[in-house]
Amino acid sequence: MRLTKLGSGLISVLALAAGISMAHAKSDIVVAMQLEPPHLDPTSAAAGAIDSVLYSNVFEGLTRFGPDGSVNPGLAESWSISEDGKTYTFRLHEGVKFHDGSDLTAEDVKFSLDRARGEDSANAQKALFAGIESVEAIDPTTVKVTLKEPNGSLLFNLAWGDAVIVAPESIADIKSTPIGTGAFKFSNWVQGDRIDLEKNADYWGTPAKLDNVTFKFISDPTAAFAAVMAEDVNAFVGFPAPENLPQFEADPRFQVLVGSTEGETILSTNNKQPPLDNPKVRKAIAHAIDRQAIIDGAMFGYGTPIGTHFAPHNPDYVDLTGLSMYDPELSKELLAEAGFADGFSTTLKLPPPSYARRGGEIIASQLRAVGIETEISNLEWAQWLEQVFKGKDFGLTIVSHTEPMDIGIYARPDYYFNYDSPAFKELFEKLTVENDPEKRSELLKEAQKMISEDYVNGYLFQLAFPTVANAKIKGLWKNQPTQATDLTAVYWED
């Protein structure tokens, strides 16, 4: 009996040890996504894939977005606003350290905001900081931001990934070795394959529940399906093959989260390139497009039609799809009125996401039906950023703008689709300084109508965001109020 008890006890001990080992294994996670970041500095590039990996995980701002889109305290524990709305005084959390062990101070905040708004700034959202007149470090934990004019969106703007706080000494290597203040530290980057993060044991806030995170990059939808089915990855955020979602939903090993995004998917149009500089031609293109056919064919029904650059879930959204309903005969008439009865040719440059590649083929066919021929070029993400976003060397392209509340890009004449409207700029200036919620709502609605009636771009659909994950993973964001894979509250259920 004693031998039996000893054997039983030994078995129990071994089982307990195995359980500990399994528990340890479940503090790690492998998360797949389609696009790999071109580099790792969110303050000097437009690529949303950078934020997808690093936002909140590695880098933090004064404020941060919550999973519901709310703006919450970040590195700033509190703030006060002057009566005239032009001075914001931020109080920083004490004891915050960068991953290299150095202290976060108000001087780092000043450096980061001054760098973002400087004349030589490479920040893709430099316009967010244009209204700042000065930034002062009052003491190590107090920062005063003075604005040229009141800006009701400042706290919202400071939550963007482009506004994260960085240290001056980290800038030289930030693109390959990011050093932030977040709950995870950068560990390793095998380009073309993965990025590894590890838990920041000295994190100032609520510690992460995971010890190690690996982001895997799988661009091909077929490979994505295979990796999830084989459980080579634990989650795939922004799963690129929506046709496979019913299969995952029927498999008890997985959970499928289909959330909304801030991603206005558009047929972006070069407004300065003839004949696309002609509003009638742009209107003709809009009426040549069957949005629902694109949603069904490229996204297998996942997506919400839009008629302007605004998220349908926003309370100020205006449904303007009626201004560009599918009407190929009207499209042909407009082309003839514009002097292109026989049509014309242009380029259609497509980035890697499946919504662009699949949607591009459908749109090319729809445009061909009204006489518009498109020369399709499939570009890698870095090529798209260089040729289209920076070089403006394109006629048409398809891209989803995932930044929150980004209608302000239409007030920037140097933005890549080259829309230059003094009337819109004047309207947006009014919106920027307006703090009254009802008046802001009316101005936002007017802004939506203006760009829709100018047919600046072809407005297609609001991007759905499907995530397929192991059924035991908890804490993943369902919706995408900003482009982020925030893993700071993610854990494995026992």
TORMI-833887 format. One record per residue: x negated, y negated, z of N, C-alpha, C, CB in turn. Coordinates in steps of 0.02 Angstrom, whole numbers, plus 50000, padded with zeros to 5 digits. Glycine has a CB too. Layout:
N
XYZXYZXYZXYZ ...
REM end
This chain:
494
499585006050000500005000050000499574993850000500475000050061 499024994150040498594988350043498284986949975498044989250095 498114992449938497834991549871498354988449825497584998249843 498974991049834499514988349792499604980949805500164992249804 499614979049870499694971949887499124967849861499754971149962 498514970649867497934967049842497984966249767497284970749860 498194971749733498274971349660498804966249642498444978149631 499354966449678499894961749664499674954549676500504963249707 499284953649731499034947049745498554944649692498694946849812 498134949249668497654947549616498014945549553497174953349602 498544949249537498944947649478499254940749485499494952849466 499494939349546499804932749558499294927149550500104932549628 498684928449577498164923449571497994922249498497544925549610 497924927749461497774927149389498324923449352497664934049357 498944925049369499514921649337499514914249353500174924849358 499354912649417499324905649437498784902049399499214905049512 498204905449392497654902449355497844901249282497034906849358 498194906149254498414905449185498904899649179498744911849159 499344899049230499814893549229499474886849232500294894249286 498954886349273498574880049277498254878549210498034880549332 497994883749179497674882749113498174880249062497354889249089 498784883349063499294881249016499524874149031499894886049019 499574872549095499784865749113499264860649088499874865049189 498634862549094498114858049070498164857048995497414860749088 498294862548960498354862148887498924857448867498464869148856 499454857148909500034853148893499954845848912500634856048925 499354844048932499224836848942498894833948880498774835849004 498804837948829498544835748765499094835748713497944840248742 499024831648662499524831448609499194829848542500074826348625 499454832948490499234831448422499824828448385498964837948385 499754822148365500284818548331500064817148260500454811848368 500474819048212500314817848141500684811748116500494824048099 500374808348069500684802948033500424802947962500554796048068 500774799547917500604800147846500004795947826501194798247805 499964789847851499444785247829498894784547880499744778447815 498284784547856497704783347899497524775947898497094787647875 497354773047955497164765947955496534764847913497044763548027 496494759147879495884757447842495314755847888496004751747794 495474753147947494994751948001495394751148065494534745647987 495064749248120495404749548185495454742748219495044754348229 495484737448181495574730748209496264728148189495024725948184 496754728348234497434725948217497474718448206497914727948270 496944714848224496964707548218496664705048153496594704448276 496494709548107496194707248044496414711347984495454707348049 497024714047985497264717847927498014718347931496944724847924 498324719447872499044719947868499294727047875499294716947804 498844731847873499044738947873499394740847938498444743447861 500024742747933500404744647992500134750948025501124745547975 499764755047987499494761248015499024759948073499134765247961 498704754048073498264752348129498664751748193497884745648115 499214748048191499654747448249499954754148268500204742348236 500114758248219500424764748232499994768848280500544768548168 499344768248274498884771948317498714768248381498244773548279 498594761648376498274757948430498734753748472497754753648402 499334751748446499764747148483499954750148551500394745548442 499834746448604499994748448673499544754048698500724750548677 499384758848655498944764248675498254761748694498894769448620 497944757848648497264755448657497244747948669496834757248596 497634744248629497634736948634498294734448664497534733748564 498244728848700498844725848730498824718348720498894727548806 499414715348720499474708148715499754705148779499924706248656 499864698648778500154695448837500864698048850500174687748827 501234699248796501884702448800501874708748757502464697548778 502394712848764502424718948724503144720748708502074724848760 503234724348653503904726648635504054733148673503964727748559 504684733648696504924739948724505234744148669505424738648780 505404750448682505704754848631506374752348605505784761648659 506704747848643507334745148621507254738348585507804744348680 506624736248575506494729948541506454724048588507024728648491 506564725148653506524719648701505804717348709506814721848769 505724711048727505054708248739504934708348814504994700948711 504404711848835504264712948905503574710348924504324720348922 503444709348988502774707449009502254712648988502744706349084 501674710248968501124714648951500544713048998500904713848877 500014710348969499454708249011499634702249054498844706648968 500134698549033500404693049074500944695849119500674687249029 500854695149184501364697649231501944692849236501064698749300 501824686349220502354681349222502144675249182502524679449296 502614670749171502474664549135502994659349153502454665749059 502804653149143503274647649153503254643249090503104643449217 503814639849077503884635749017504064628649039504424638648968 503714623749012503844616749029504534614649005503304612148999 504804609249033505474606949015505534605148941505664600949057 504984602648911505024600748841504904606748795504524595348825 504784612648823504704618748784504054619248747505254619248735 503574614948762502944614848724502354617848762502784607748704 502434619148826501874621848865502074628348900501624616748916 501704633648886501814640148917501204641648962501924645848864 501324643149024500784644849070500854652149090500784640249133 500364656149071500384663349082499944665249142500154667149019 500214669449185499834672249240499654679449223500234671749307 499014681049220498784687649201498784692349261498084687349171 498894698749247498804703849299498084703649324498994710949272 497994704649387497314704949415497034712049410497314702549488 496374712449405496044718949405496064722549339496354723249455 496244719149284496254722349218495544722649191496724718449169 495354728449166494694729349137494754731949065494274734149179 494284729749024494224732648958493924739648965493784728248911 493964743548912493724750448915492974750948925493914753948852 492604745648912491884745748925491704743848997491524741148876 492224742749038492114741149108492104733749124491484744049130 492104729449073492094722249085492784719749105491844718449023 492814714249142493444711549166493804707549111493334707049227 494464708349108494874703949067494964697349104495554707249050 494824691849070494924685249101495314680749053494244682049120 495504675049078495854670149036495424667948977496044664049078 494764668148984494324666348929494404671148870493584666248952 494544677548884494654682448831495304680848794494674689548859 495804678748831496444676848800496334670748755496984675348854 495984665848781495834659848741495454661748678495434654648783 494944665948685494554668048627495004671448576493994672748649 495434675948598495844679848552496334675448514496224685248590 496674670948549497164666648516496824661448471497594663048567 496254658848493495884654148451495614657648388495304650948490 495384663748397495144667648339495704668948289494824674248363 496294670548315496864672148272497094666148232497434674848313 497034660148260497294654148227496754649948194497664649948277 496124652048199495564648148172495584647548096494924651248193 495224642648070495214641547998494964647547960494774635547981 494474651147988494194657047953494524663547976493444657347965 495104663048007495444668948033495634673747976496074667048071 495514680247989495714685447942496364688747965495164690747935 496684685948015497304688748042497854688747990497524684948105 498154694547978498674695147927499294691147944498864702347916 499394689548008499974685748029499754679148060500404689748079 499274675948029499004669748055499554664548067498484666948006 500084664748027500624659948033500964660348102501144661047979 500924666048135501224666648202500914661848252501154673748227 500294659848239499914655848287499824648648264499234658948299 500114646948206499994640348177500274634748220500304640048108 500784636148259501084630948300500724629648366501784632848315 500184633248379499814632248441499344626248433499404638548460 499384621548478498944615648477498294616948515499304609548506 498354620348572497764621848612497884627648659497534615648651 497334630948678497354636348728496824634748780497234643448695 497034634548843496574632848897496554638448949496774626148930 495944640048971495854644649027495824640449091495204649049018 496364640449128496404636249188495974639149244497144635549212 496034645649253495604649349300495584656549273495884649049375 495224661149305495144667849276495794671549259494754671949322 496334669949293496964673549279497534668949257497184677249341 497374662849236497894658149214497714655149146497994652549266 498174655549099498074652949032498644648149015498044658648980 498474642448988498974637548966498964637048891498864630648999 499534638248859499604637648787500054631748772499894644248755 499784626848737500164620848719500334621148645499754614348735 500974619848630501214620248562501294613248532501884623848559 501254612848466501364606548431502094604548436501144607048357 502524609448430503244608548436503534614448475503584607848366 504114613748506504414619448539504514625348491505084617548570 504404631348515504484637248474504824642748515503794639748446 505464643748500505844648748537505624655848525506564648148520 505174657048477504954663748461504254665448488504964664748386 503964661048528503264662048548503164668648585503034656348591 503574670148634503484676348672503574682448628503984676648731 504034681948580504134687248530503504687948486504754685748486 503244682348464502654682448420502044685448456502484675448396 501984684048520501404686448558501444693948572501334682648622 502024697048558502084704248568501854708248507502814706048584 501724704848451501514708248390500824711348400501494703448330 500684716548362500024719548364499474714848342500004725648321 499644709948302499154705048279498934700248334499434701048221 499294700448391499154695748446498844699248506499794692348467 498574705248498498274708648555497634705048578498114715948537 497454706248640496884702748669496254707048663497014701048744 495734703848637495094707248626494544703048659494944708148550 493984706348673493414702848704492914700748650493074707448756 492594694948659492124692448608491574697448592491814685948631 491324700748644490754705248634490934711748597490444707048700 491594712948588491804719148553491924718148479492434721748585 491904711948456492114710448387491654713648335492144703048377 491014713848348490534716248298490704723348275489834716048326 490954727548321491084734548305491814736448309490674739048350 492254731448313492954732848328493294737148274493344726448336 493064736648212493394740348158493264747848161493164737748091 492724749848195492564756848201492574759348273491884758248171 492494754848321492484756748392492894751748431491754757048419 493554752348430493984747448464493944748048539494704748348441 493894742348572493874742048645494444737548669493184739448671 494934740548701495514736748725495594737448799496144739048690 496204736548823496364737048894496894742348908496594730248921 497094746148857497674750448861497574756848902497884752248794 498114760748906498124766848946497704772448916498834769248954 497504771548852497054776348820496444772748793497414780248762 495884776448792495274773748764495124777348698494684774648814 494834773548651494604776548589494034781348603494384771148538 494064787248571493544792348582493154793848518493864798648608 493524795148463493174797548403493614796448342492984804948410 493304795348285493654794748221493284798848168493714787248199 493614804048145493364807948089493754805548028493434815748100 493474801247989493844798147935494094803347885493404792947898 494714802347865495044807147821495374812847858494554809947773 495314812947925495584818547962495964816448025495024823247982 495614813248074495944812048139495614806348177495934818448181 495984803848226495734799148276495904802048345496034791848267 495404802148389495504804948456495504799248508494954810148472 495974799648554496004795148611495974799248675496654790748609 495734796248729495724799548793496024794948846495014801748812 496274797948899496594794048952496094789248984496884798849006 496334783148995495944778049030496054778849105496134770849005 495564781849138495644783249210495664776849252495074787649234 495434771349225495424765049262495964760249239494734761749255 496494762849209497014758449182497344754449238497544762549145 497474748049223497734743449273498464744649290497654736349249 498844747649243499564748549252499744755749266499924746149190 500344757649247500574764549256500144769149213501324765349239 499794773949241499344778149201499734782549152498914782449247 499394784249098499684788749048499754795749079499254789048984 500234799549055500334806349079499934811449039501074808149078 499724809448979499324813748937498584812348949499494812748862 498184817548943497454816748951497114815148884497154822948981 497344818348831497024817648766497554817148711496544823448752 497424812948663497864811948606497454812448542498234805048610 497714816348495497404816648429497914814548377497144823848414 497744809548337498154807648280497864810948218498184799748271 498284815048185498074818448123498404814848065498264826048124 498054814448009498304810947950498444815947894497814805447927 499084816447878499304821247827499744817547778499684827447858 499484816047720499844811747673500344815647630499354808147628 500214821947616500634825747571501244828547607500224831547539 501854827247582502454829647616502484837247624503054827347578 502234840947574502244848247579501784850647634502044851447512 501194847547638500724849247691500994847247759500044845947680 501364841747762501674839547824502164844747849502024832847815 502584847247805503074852447823502714858647849503504854247762 502194860747815501834866847835501504866047903501304868647782 501214860047916500874858847979501354859048038500504852147977 501944856148029502434856148084502714863148095503014851248068 502884866648041503164873348048502684878148081503354876047979 502034877448066501524881748096501334879448165500914881948052 501614873848188501464870848253500724869148259501664875548309 500424867348203499734864748204499724857648232499434864848133 500294854248227500374847648258500974848048305500464842048205 500974844148357501514844248406502084839548388501254842548474 501924834448349502434829548327502204826448262502564824148382 502684824648220502534820948159502984814848159502634825348094 502684808948168503064802748170503114799848100502744797548219 503724797748081503824795448012503754801247964503334789947994 504094806847979504024812947938504214811447866504474818647966 503764813047818503844810547750504274814847703503184809947719 504564820247728504974824647685505664825447715504634831547676 506104820447707506754820747740507184826647718507134814347726 507034829547660507414835347638507324841347683507214837147567 506794841347723506654846947769506964846047837505924847847776 507244840247852507494839047919508034843947942507754832047923 508514845847899509024850747921508714857347944509524852047865 508174859447912507844865647932507544865048002507294867447881 507254859348018506984858348084507534857748136506544852048085 508084854548118508644853748164508934860448184509194849348133 508894865348140509164871948153508674876448191509364875248089 508084874148202507564878148235507484875848307506884877648196 507624880048357507604877848427506904875848451507854883448471 506394877248413505724875148433505634867648428505194878648391 506064864348388505954857348371506524852848392505844856648297 506364846548397506864841248403506754836448345506804837548473 507294833748320507264828948264507584822448289507644831648200 507184817048287507424810448306507444806148243506954807248361 508034803748225508094799348168508294792448193508614802048116 507814787948194507934781348221507934776048167507414779748272 508064769948188508044764248142507364760948148508604759248158 507214756748100506574753148099506704745848084506094756248047 506174742048086506194735148061505974735047988505754730448104 505964740847956505674741547890506144739947833505424748447881 506134733747810506504731947750506114734547689506624724247745 506384739547656506054742347597506284738447536506224750047590 505794735547501505964730947447505584732647383505824723747467 505884730847327505524730747263505204723847260506004732147201 504604723447287504284716947293504064714447224503674717347341 504184708047213504124705147147503644699247147504814702947121 503184699147100502704693647095503054687547064502084695747053 503264682847106503674677247083503304672147040503954673747142 502644672947031502264668446988502054671646923501664665947025 502184678046915501964681446854502534681546802501734688646870 502424678546744502944678846692503064686046671502744674446630 503684687846654504294683746657504644684046725504784685946603 504304686946775504614687646841504684681046878504214692446884 504374675846850504454669146880505134666046861503884664546857 505504669446818506164667146796506694670146842506294669046722 507074666046878507584668646924508094673246890507954662946958 508264671746826508744676146791508454683046781508934673046724 507814683446768507494690046759507504693846825506754689246733 507354690346879507374693746945508084695946962507094689047000 508574691846944509274693746956509454699846913509744687846940 509204699946852509334705646808509044712046837509034704446738 508444711546865508144717446897508574719746955507424715746921 508814715046995509214716847054509844720647033509414710547093 510164718546978510774721846957510644728346919511184717246913 510014729546901509834735846868509724741546917509214734946825 509694739846981509504744647033510124747547067509044741347085 510144754147069510674757747106510374759847173510944763947065 510494755847225510194757147290510354764147317510414751947340 510994765947312511204772347341510864778147306511954773147337 510754777547241510404782847204509684783547229510404781447128 509384777947248508704778047274508704781147344508394770947277 509174779247386509214782047453509334789547450509774778647493 509784791647406509944798747400509364802647369510574799747358 509064799747316508544803447279507874803447313508484800547212 507684797847343507024797247374507034798947448506744790347364 507594797447481507614798147554508134803347577507774791547586 508454806847529508944811947545509494809447591508594817947576 509694803247577510254800247612510074796247674510724805447632 509444796347695509234792747754509024785647736508664796547790 509424780847756509274773847741509924769847737508874773247676 509884763347750510464758947748510354753647695510584755747818 510814753047646510724747947594510684740947623511314748247543 510254736747595510194729747616510214725147555509534728647657 510424718947567510434714047513510004707947527511144711747501 509604708447580509154702947599508634705847645509544697047633 508154701647664507584703947705507754703147779506934700147687 508184707647803508404707147873508684713847894508934701547882 508564715747957508774722247981509524722447995508384724048044 509884727447968510614727747979510814728448052510884733547940 510374731148094510564731848165510494725348203510134737148198 510204720148172510144713648205510824710248208509624709248170 511014707248264511674704048268511774698248220511784701648338 511234695348194511284689748147511264691948074510734684848160 511274698548062511244701047993511864699147953511164708747994 511744697347890512294695847844512264701047788512244688547815 512824704347775512854709247721512914705647654513444714247732 512364705447617512354701947552512244706747494511804696647552 512384713147506512284718047453512724716547392512434725147479 513274713047404513714711347348513404706747296514344708247374 512884703047315512554698447269512124702147217512114693547307 511974708447231511554712247185511804719347176510824712347210 512454719947165512754726447155512504729447089513514726047155 512484736047086512254739547026512724738046968512214747147039 512454734746917512854732846859512384732146799513244726246871 512194737746767511704737546713511914733246654511564744446689 512564732746641512794728546585512664721146600513534729746570 512804719146661512654712346681511904711046678512924710846752 511524716046697510794715446694510554714046623510454721846721 510834717646575510644716646504510844709546481510984721946460 511434707246502511664700546483511184695246511512384699246509 510984696046573510524691246604509844691246570510434692846679 509604697046551508974697446515509014693746447508764704746504 509594694646413509684691246349509704683746359510334693746314 510054681446411510084674246425509394671346441510564672946484 508974675546471508294673346489507804673846431508044677446548 508054676346373507624676846314507274683546307507114671546316 507534688646342507214695246340507734700546322506884696946408 508094699346267508604704046245508314710946231508964701346183 507684711046210507344717346195506944719946255506884716546135 507024716746312506674718946372505964716446374506684726446376 505584719246420504874717446428504524722946467504784710546464 503874722346475503484727246512503144723946571502964730746467 503064727646625502704725146684502394731046720503164721046731 502014729546772501704734946811502114736546873500984732946831 502074742746894502394745046956501864748846995503034749446942 501574745547046501024748447084501284751047151500454743247095 501174757547162501494760947218500984763347270501894766847193 501094761547333500674764147387500874771447403500744759747451 500524774847449500634781947459501294784347489500104784447501 501644780447532502234783347564502734786247514502574778147606 503064791547536503524795047490504104790647468503784801247524 504324785947512504864781447490504654777347430505074776847548 504004775647426503754771647370503644776047308503104768147390 503314781647316503164785947259503804788847229502684791647280 504234791647272504854794547246505324789047222505194798747300 505384783747262505824778347242505594774847179505884773247298 504934774547170504654771347110504864774747046503914771147114 504874781347046505074785146987505804783746970504964792746997 506224783447021506934782147011507044775046984507334783147076 506714770247015506794763246993506524762346922506424758547041 505974765546906505704765046838506214767446787505054769046831 506564772746803507084775446758507674770546753507334782246783 507874767546809508434762846808508254756546769508634760946880 507644754146776507434748246738507374749746664506764745546766 507124755746649507064757746578507754757546544506744764846572 508274759246582508944759446553509194752646531509434762446603 508904747246557509104740546536508564737146492509244736146597 508044740946475507534738346430506884736146462507814732746393 506814737146527506194735146562505744741246570506354731846631 505164741046539504684746546545504184744946601504314747746478 504024749846641503544748946695502954753746687503884749946763 502374751046696501764755246697501614756946769501154751546663 501724763246788501644765346857500914766846873502084771446872 500684764146929500024765746956500114768047028499524759646952 499894774147044499914776647112499254774847147500034784347114 499294770647197498704768147231498644771047301498724760547235 498034772047324497914773647394498024767147434497194776547405 498114768047499498304762247540497794756647535498394764347612 497154758247539496624753147536496644749647469495934756247549 496774753347415496824750347348497414745547345496884755847294 497974747747374498584743547373498454736947410499184747247404 498144737447467497994731447506497534726747466497664733247572 497044729547431496564725447394496874722447332495954729647376 497224726547292497484724147228498134720147236497624730047182 498594722747275499254719747280499294714447335499784725147292 499154716547396499254711947452498754706147452499204715747518 498124707747440497614702447439497534699447370496944705247463 497474703647319497324701247251497934698647213497014706647212 498534700447235499154698347200499144700347127499254690747207 498814705847112498754708347044499274713747033498034711047030 499894711647022500444716347012501044712646983500634719847080 501494716446954502134713746934502654715646986502334716346864 502724722346997503194725047046502824730047090503804728347011 503074730847150502824735947195503384737747243502174733547234 503324743247277503814745247328503454746047394504184751847308 503704742647444503394743147510503924741647563502794738347516 503824744647621504284743347677503934738647726504484750047712 504244732947737503964727947784504214729547854504174720647763 503774732447894503974735147959503884730248017503604741447973 503634724248002503554719448056504234716948080503114713448033 504324715848145504964713548170505114706248153504994714548246 505744704948135505974698148124505474694148081506084694548191 505324696748022504784693747982505024689747922504324699247957 505634687047926505894683147870505464676847859506624681147883 505074675047909504634669247903504104669847849504304667947968 503974675947824503474676747771503704673147707503354684147756 504344671847700504604668347640504454660847643505354669447633 504214658547700504014651547706503274650647692504194648847775 502944656047670502224655847658502084656547583501854661347698 501964651047548501864651347475501274655647453501774644347448 500784656647498500204660647480500294668047497499584657947516 500894669847521501024676847536501054680747470501684677747575 500944687147473500774690947412501314690847358500624697947429 501954689847375502444689747321502564682647293503104692647345 502174677747317502114671247285502784667447280501834672147216 503184667547332503804663647333503654656847363504364667347374 503784651647325503624644847347504254640547341503044641747305 504614639947397505234636247398505204630847452505844640947410 505154624447433505164619047483505794619247526505104612347449 506354621147496506974621347534506944626647589507574622847487 506664632547572506614637747623506124635747677506414644347591 505564632647658505074630447707505384625447756504454627347672 505784620747729506114615847772506604619247820506484610647728 506974624147793507454627747835507094631547890507854632547792 506534634647873506184638647924505864634147977505654643047891 505644628147957505374623448006505914621648057505104617047971 506524620748034507084619348080507194625248128507734617848041 507154631248100507264637248140506724637848194507264643448096 506114636248176505544637148222505624632848285504894635348187 505864626748277505914622248335506584622648370505774615048313 507054626448343507724626748372507744632148427508254628348317 507994630148486508034634748542508754636948557507734631548603 509244633248532509944634948545510124641448508510404629048523 510344646648543510484653048511510984652748454510734657948563 511524648848462512034648448409511754644948347512654644748435 511374639748358511084636148300510554640448266510784629548322 510164644148306509664648648276510004654048234509234651948331 510564656548258510944661648222511174658948154511544663948263 511434652948153511674650048091511094648948042512034643348104 510524646748067509944645648023509684652247996509384642048061 509694657448037509474664048013509924666647958509444668948070 510564665547966511044667747914510944663847850511764666947940 510814657347856510684653247797510044655447762510644645847817 509544657147801508904659447772509004665947733508384660547827 509394670547760509534676847726509874675547658509974681347769 510364671047658510724669547596510274666247545511324665047611 509834661847567509404658247520508954662947480508984653047557 508624667547515508164672047479508544677147438507684675547527 509144678947460509554683547421509794680347357510154686047463 510014674047361510254670547302509694668547255510644664347323 509074668047281508494666747239508214673247209507954663247279 508484678847230508254685447205507494685947208508504686647133 507224683947265506494684047274506214690947262506294681447343 506544695847292506344702847286506964707147274505964705247348 506864713247255507414718047250507494721347318507284723347194 508044719947352508144722447420508484729347416508574717447463 508144734447441508354741347430508714744247490507754745647413 508334745847543508644749047601508214748047663508764756447588 508544748647721508194748647784507934755647797508654746147842 507294756147809506964762547815507174766147879506214761747814 507394772347871507514776547929506844779247953508004782447912 506814781348015506174783748043506284790548075505884778748095 506164795948037506254802648066505614805148100506464807548012 505694807848159505144811048195505344818248210504974807148261 504894822748194504984829848210504474831548263504914834448147 504704834448318504244835848374504434842248409504244830048424 503954844948445504084850648489504654848748537503444852748528 505104853348549505694851848589505534850048661506164857748587 504934851748684504754850448754504414843748765504304855948778 504304840048712503984833548718504504828248735503594831648653 504364824348785504814819048807504464812248804505064820448879 504864806948795504604800148798504404797148732504024800148842 504514800648676504364797748611504864792248594504354803148556 504634787048561505094782048536505514784948480504704775748512 506164783748482506604785748428506614780348374507324787048453 506704774148395506734768548348506044765248343507254763348370 505974760948294505344757548281505444749948282505034759748215 505524746948341505594739648343504964736048319505764737448414 504414739648321503794737448289503444743748266503334733048337 502964743148222502634749248197502144751648250502274747848129 502364756648288501954759048344502134766248361502044754548405 501644769948384501754776548412501514776148484501374782248372 501914773048525501744771748595501794778248634502214766248626 501224780948656501204787248691501084786448766500664791748662 501134780248790500954778848859501434782048909500924771348871 502044783748888502524786948933502724793848909503154782548939 502344796748864502504803348835502224808848879502224803848762 502604814248886502374820048926502714826348901502534818949001 502444831948923502734838548908503194840548965502164843948898 503794842848947504264845348997504054852449017504994845248969 504094853949080503914860749105504394865849077503924860949182 
REM end
